[in-house]
Amino acid sequence: MQFDKIKSIIDDLMPGAVVDVDEVAFPKALWIHPNSILNLCKALHSNQNLYFDSLSCLTGLDNGEEEKTIEIIYNLYSIPYNLHLMLKVKIDRERPEIDSVTEVWKTADWHEREVFDLLGVKFNNHPDLRRILLPDDWEGHPLRKDYVEQEKYHEVKVKY
């Protein structure tokens, strides 16, 4: 199935959810309205013509203080149909939050925790949103472009 057919199915399932197409991304990506991501993911998982049964990757990208957004990028895969789809969402950098997709794909649990830990994105209704790579009392989120590394952590020099 071609990308345009997948987009057409999505447009029929959830009119208005797709706000733009990223033709440069590989695979091509759909920009999704942030309020639509959870319901769209549910629909993509349950639709018999698509059945995106796997969340291969979920990651985040800080676009910096100038653009004032953080991107959340979802790479989906349908094992039975051998389909790939990338979804992208832009959220406010100052109040970065979006609905969790853990109820759709259990693999989102650790992916979302990593994005929370490193970028500070809050995933609403996540079952266990806490740091996964850094200690609970670590200051800041290291993948933010404005991150300032701590001089010391528990009296141990951090930067060498």
C-alpha positions as a Markdown table, in Angstrom:
| # | Residue | x | y | z |
|---|---|---|---|---|
| 1 | Met | 0.0 | 0.0 | 0.0 |
| 2 | Gln | 1.3 | 3.4 | -0.9 |
| 3 | Phe | 1.7 | 6.4 | 1.4 |
| 4 | Asp | -1.1 | 8.4 | -0.3 |
| 5 | Lys | -3.5 | 5.5 | 0.2 |
| 6 | Ile | -2.6 | 5.3 | 3.9 |
| 7 | Lys | -3.1 | 9.1 | 4.2 |
| 8 | Ser | -6.5 | 8.8 | 2.5 |
| 9 | Ile | -7.6 | 6.1 | 4.9 |
| 10 | Ile | -6.5 | 8.3 | 7.8 |
| 11 | Asp | -8.3 | 11.4 | 6.4 |
| 12 | Asp | -11.5 | 9.2 | 6.2 |
| 13 | Leu | -11.1 | 7.9 | 9.7 |
| 14 | Met | -10.2 | 11.2 | 11.4 |
| 15 | Pro | -10.8 | 14.3 | 9.3 |
| 16 | Gly | -8.6 | 17.1 | 10.4 |
| 17 | Ala | -6.1 | 15.0 | 12.3 |
| 18 | Val | -3.5 | 15.4 | 9.6 |
| 19 | Val | -2.2 | 19.0 | 9.4 |
| 20 | Asp | 0.6 | 18.6 | 6.9 |
| 21 | Val | 2.8 | 16.1 | 5.0 |
| 22 | Asp | 6.6 | 15.9 | 5.4 |
| 23 | Glu | 7.7 | 14.7 | 1.9 |
| 24 | Val | 11.4 | 14.9 | 2.8 |
| 25 | Ala | 11.3 | 12.5 | 5.7 |
| 26 | Phe | 11.9 | 8.8 | 5.1 |
| 27 | Pro | 9.6 | 7.2 | 5.3 |
| 28 | Lys | 7.3 | 10.1 | 4.4 |
| 29 | Ala | 5.7 | 11.5 | 7.5 |
| 30 | Leu | 2.3 | 13.0 | 8.5 |
| 31 | Trp | 2.2 | 15.9 | 10.8 |
| 32 | Ile | -0.7 | 15.3 | 13.3 |
| 33 | His | -2.6 | 17.7 | 15.4 |
| 34 | Pro | -1.4 | 17.0 | 19.0 |
| 35 | Asn | -5.0 | 16.5 | 20.3 |
| 36 | Ser | -5.6 | 13.8 | 17.8 |
| 37 | Ile | -2.5 | 11.6 | 18.4 |
| 38 | Leu | -4.0 | 9.1 | 20.8 |
| 39 | Asn | -7.3 | 8.5 | 18.9 |
| 40 | Leu | -5.4 | 8.3 | 15.6 |
| 41 | Cys | -3.0 | 5.7 | 17.0 |
| 42 | Lys | -6.0 | 3.7 | 18.3 |
| 43 | Ala | -7.6 | 3.8 | 14.9 |
| 44 | Leu | -4.3 | 2.9 | 13.1 |
| 45 | His | -3.9 | -0.1 | 15.4 |
| 46 | Ser | -7.4 | -1.4 | 15.1 |
| 47 | Asn | -8.1 | -0.7 | 11.4 |
| 48 | Gln | -8.3 | -4.0 | 9.5 |
| 49 | Asn | -6.7 | -2.4 | 6.3 |
| 50 | Leu | -3.7 | -1.0 | 8.1 |
| 51 | Tyr | -3.2 | -2.8 | 11.5 |
| 52 | Phe | -0.1 | -0.9 | 12.7 |
| 53 | Asp | 0.6 | -3.4 | 15.4 |
| 54 | Ser | 4.1 | -2.2 | 16.3 |
| 55 | Leu | 5.5 | 1.0 | 17.6 |
| 56 | Ser | 9.1 | 0.7 | 16.4 |
| 57 | Cys | 10.3 | 3.9 | 17.9 |
| 58 | Leu | 9.1 | 7.0 | 19.7 |
| 59 | Thr | 11.5 | 9.9 | 20.1 |
| 60 | Gly | 11.6 | 13.6 | 20.8 |
| 61 | Leu | 13.5 | 16.5 | 19.2 |
| 62 | Asp | 14.0 | 20.0 | 20.8 |
| 63 | Asn | 13.6 | 22.7 | 18.1 |
| 64 | Gly | 15.1 | 25.2 | 20.4 |
| 65 | Glu | 14.0 | 28.5 | 22.0 |
| 66 | Glu | 13.7 | 30.3 | 18.6 |
| 67 | Glu | 11.0 | 27.9 | 17.3 |
| 68 | Lys | 9.6 | 27.2 | 20.8 |
| 69 | Thr | 8.5 | 23.6 | 19.9 |
| 70 | Ile | 9.4 | 20.0 | 20.7 |
| 71 | Glu | 8.6 | 17.3 | 18.1 |
| 72 | Ile | 7.4 | 13.9 | 19.1 |
| 73 | Ile | 8.1 | 11.4 | 16.3 |
| 74 | Tyr | 6.3 | 8.0 | 16.1 |
| 75 | Asn | 7.6 | 5.2 | 13.8 |
| 76 | Leu | 4.9 | 2.6 | 13.2 |
| 77 | Tyr | 5.0 | -0.7 | 11.5 |
| 78 | Ser | 2.4 | -3.2 | 10.4 |
| 79 | Ile | 3.9 | -6.6 | 10.5 |
| 80 | Pro | 1.2 | -8.5 | 8.5 |
| 81 | Tyr | 1.1 | -5.8 | 5.8 |
| 82 | Asn | 4.7 | -4.7 | 5.9 |
| 83 | Leu | 3.8 | -1.0 | 6.1 |
| 84 | His | 5.8 | 1.8 | 7.6 |
| 85 | Leu | 4.5 | 5.1 | 8.7 |
| 86 | Met | 6.0 | 8.1 | 10.5 |
| 87 | Leu | 3.8 | 10.4 | 12.5 |
| 88 | Lys | 5.1 | 13.8 | 13.8 |
| 89 | Val | 3.6 | 16.1 | 16.4 |
| 90 | Lys | 4.8 | 19.6 | 17.4 |
| 91 | Ile | 4.1 | 20.6 | 21.0 |
| 92 | Asp | 4.7 | 23.7 | 23.0 |
| 93 | Arg | 8.3 | 23.8 | 24.4 |
| 94 | Glu | 7.3 | 25.8 | 27.4 |
| 95 | Arg | 4.6 | 23.3 | 28.5 |
| 96 | Pro | 5.5 | 20.1 | 26.7 |
| 97 | Glu | 2.8 | 17.6 | 27.2 |
| 98 | Ile | 0.9 | 15.1 | 25.0 |
| 99 | Asp | -1.3 | 12.0 | 25.5 |
| 100 | Ser | 0.5 | 8.7 | 26.1 |
| 101 | Val | 0.0 | 5.9 | 23.6 |
| 102 | Thr | 0.9 | 3.2 | 26.1 |
| 103 | Glu | -2.7 | 1.9 | 26.0 |
| 104 | Val | -2.2 | 1.2 | 22.3 |
| 105 | Trp | 1.4 | -0.2 | 22.3 |
| 106 | Lys | 3.1 | -1.4 | 25.5 |
| 107 | Thr | 6.5 | -0.5 | 24.0 |
| 108 | Ala | 5.6 | 3.1 | 24.3 |
| 109 | Asp | 6.1 | 2.8 | 28.1 |
| 110 | Trp | 9.9 | 3.0 | 28.0 |
| 111 | His | 10.1 | 5.2 | 24.9 |
| 112 | Glu | 7.9 | 7.8 | 26.6 |
| 113 | Arg | 9.9 | 7.6 | 29.8 |
| 114 | Glu | 13.1 | 8.2 | 27.9 |
| 115 | Val | 11.6 | 11.3 | 26.2 |
| 116 | Phe | 10.3 | 12.5 | 29.6 |
| 117 | Asp | 13.8 | 11.9 | 31.1 |
| 118 | Leu | 15.9 | 13.6 | 28.4 |
| 119 | Leu | 13.5 | 16.3 | 27.1 |
| 120 | Gly | 11.0 | 16.9 | 30.0 |
| 121 | Val | 7.9 | 16.0 | 28.0 |
| 122 | Lys | 4.9 | 15.0 | 30.1 |
| 123 | Phe | 2.9 | 12.1 | 28.7 |
| 124 | Asn | -0.7 | 12.3 | 30.0 |
| 125 | Asn | -2.0 | 9.1 | 31.5 |
| 126 | His | 1.3 | 7.3 | 31.3 |
| 127 | Pro | 1.2 | 4.4 | 33.9 |
| 128 | Asp | 4.6 | 5.1 | 35.4 |
| 129 | Leu | 6.1 | 8.3 | 34.2 |
| 130 | Arg | 9.5 | 8.7 | 35.9 |
| 131 | Arg | 13.1 | 8.9 | 34.9 |
| 132 | Ile | 14.6 | 5.9 | 33.2 |
| 133 | Leu | 18.2 | 6.8 | 32.4 |
| 134 | Leu | 19.1 | 9.4 | 35.0 |
| 135 | Pro | 18.7 | 9.5 | 38.8 |
| 136 | Asp | 15.4 | 10.8 | 40.1 |
| 137 | Asp | 17.1 | 13.9 | 41.6 |
| 138 | Trp | 19.1 | 14.8 | 38.4 |
| 139 | Glu | 18.6 | 18.5 | 37.5 |
| 140 | Gly | 17.3 | 19.3 | 34.0 |
| 141 | His | 16.8 | 17.4 | 30.8 |
| 142 | Pro | 20.1 | 16.8 | 28.9 |
| 143 | Leu | 18.6 | 16.8 | 25.3 |
| 144 | Arg | 17.1 | 20.2 | 25.7 |
| 145 | Lys | 19.1 | 22.8 | 23.7 |
| 146 | Asp | 19.2 | 25.1 | 26.7 |
| 147 | Tyr | 20.4 | 22.4 | 29.1 |
| 148 | Val | 23.2 | 23.5 | 31.5 |
| 149 | Glu | 25.2 | 20.6 | 32.8 |
| 150 | Gln | 25.5 | 20.4 | 36.6 |
| 151 | Glu | 29.0 | 21.1 | 38.0 |
| 152 | Lys | 28.6 | 18.4 | 40.6 |
| 153 | Tyr | 26.2 | 15.6 | 41.5 |
| 154 | His | 26.3 | 14.4 | 45.1 |
| 155 | Glu | 29.7 | 16.1 | 45.5 |
| 156 | Val | 31.1 | 14.3 | 42.5 |
| 157 | Lys | 32.4 | 16.4 | 39.6 |
| 158 | Val | 30.2 | 15.7 | 36.6 |
| 159 | Lys | 32.2 | 17.3 | 33.8 |
| 160 | Tyr | 35.7 | 16.1 | 33.0 |
